[in-house]
Amino acid sequence: MPIYEYVCEECQEQFEKIVLNKQQEIACPKCSSKKAAIQLSVFSSALGAGSAKSTPSSSGSGGGCCGGGCGCN
């Protein structure tokens, strides 16, 4: 079940809604207006930035541009 983010065009309230089908009416929980615009949202995954295994820098300096743990050198 997808969760969509909306902003009410009447009162500017931001809210989330589980949408079961595309014909479902969306109403603002604050003012009950049916004028809501869907927002682009950022999602997270189970493999977030902290879950990747770090590789040491091949240069051996340990410093690098970002601490040497990402292997960008």
C-alpha positions as CSV (number, residue, x, y, z in Angstrom):
1,M,0.0,0.0,0.0
2,P,1.6,3.2,-1.1
3,I,1.7,6.2,1.2
4,Y,1.5,9.6,-0.6
5,E,2.4,13.0,0.8
6,Y,0.0,15.9,0.0
7,V,-0.3,19.6,0.7
8,C,-3.7,21.2,0.9
9,E,-4.1,24.0,-1.6
10,E,-6.6,25.8,0.8
11,C,-4.8,25.9,4.2
12,Q,-1.3,24.6,3.2
13,E,-1.5,21.7,5.7
14,Q,0.9,18.9,4.8
15,F,-0.3,15.3,5.4
16,E,0.2,11.7,4.4
17,K,-2.4,9.3,3.1
18,I,-2.5,5.6,2.3
19,V,-4.0,5.3,-1.2
20,L,-5.7,2.0,-2.0
21,N,-6.8,3.0,-5.5
22,K,-6.5,6.1,-7.8
23,Q,-10.3,6.9,-7.6
24,Q,-10.0,7.4,-3.8
25,E,-11.0,11.0,-2.8
26,I,-8.3,12.8,-0.8
27,A,-9.5,15.4,1.7
28,C,-7.4,17.6,4.0
29,P,-7.6,16.4,7.6
30,K,-7.5,20.0,8.9
31,C,-10.0,21.9,6.7
32,S,-11.7,19.0,4.8
33,S,-10.9,20.6,1.4
34,K,-10.6,18.2,-1.5
35,K,-8.0,20.4,-3.2
36,A,-4.8,18.7,-2.4
37,A,-1.6,18.5,-4.5
38,I,0.6,15.4,-4.3
39,Q,4.2,16.1,-3.3
40,L,7.4,14.5,-4.5
41,S,8.9,12.8,-1.5
42,V,12.2,11.3,-0.6
43,F,12.1,7.7,0.4
44,S,14.6,5.6,2.4
45,S,15.6,2.0,1.8
46,A,16.7,-0.8,4.0
47,L,20.2,-0.3,2.7
48,G,20.8,3.2,4.0
49,A,24.1,5.1,3.8
50,G,25.3,3.6,7.1
51,S,24.8,0.0,6.0
52,A,27.4,-0.1,3.3
53,K,30.7,-1.7,4.2
54,S,33.5,0.9,4.2
55,T,36.7,0.2,2.3
56,P,39.9,1.7,3.4
57,S,41.6,4.2,1.2
58,S,44.1,2.7,-1.2
59,S,46.5,5.6,-0.8
60,G,47.1,4.7,2.8
61,S,46.9,8.3,4.0
62,G,43.7,7.7,5.9
63,G,42.7,11.3,5.5
64,G,41.5,12.0,1.9
65,C,38.8,14.3,1.0
66,C,36.2,12.8,3.3
67,G,38.1,10.8,5.9
68,G,39.3,8.0,3.8
69,G,36.6,5.5,4.7
70,C,34.6,5.7,1.5
71,G,37.4,4.7,-1.0
72,C,36.9,7.9,-3.0
73,N,40.7,8.4,-3.4
